[in-house]
Amino acid sequence: MNEKDLIEATKVPHCLADFPLTAQEARHSMTLWLSGNTGMSLVDWLDHRFWCHLAGLDVTTAADRWIVFKDAFERSLAEHIAGVNHG
């Protein structure tokens, strides 16, 4: 793990506490993508949903929100692949 990755890895938990709705939206976005009705690739959907989420919010928080959104989206995908059941 390089220094940049280490900084990013330690930043996520702090940001998660700051932006819980961003994490929630990311998990919801993953669920929507898994439905197969998006017509977009995973990466395009991730970007699209993040920018939709960011609309109307303070853009000075965009970098931190991106970290949270991407992390929650990736964790949700990993949990789906692993078969973790939240319901």
Secondary structure as GFF3:
##gff-version 3
##sequence-region A 1 87
A	DSSP	alpha_helix	3	18	.	.	.	ID=ss1
A	DSSP	alpha_helix	20	34	.	.	.	ID=ss2
A	DSSP	alpha_helix	42	54	.	.	.	ID=ss3
A	DSSP	three_ten_helix	59	61	.	.	.	ID=ss4
A	DSSP	alpha_helix	62	82	.	.	.	ID=ss5
###
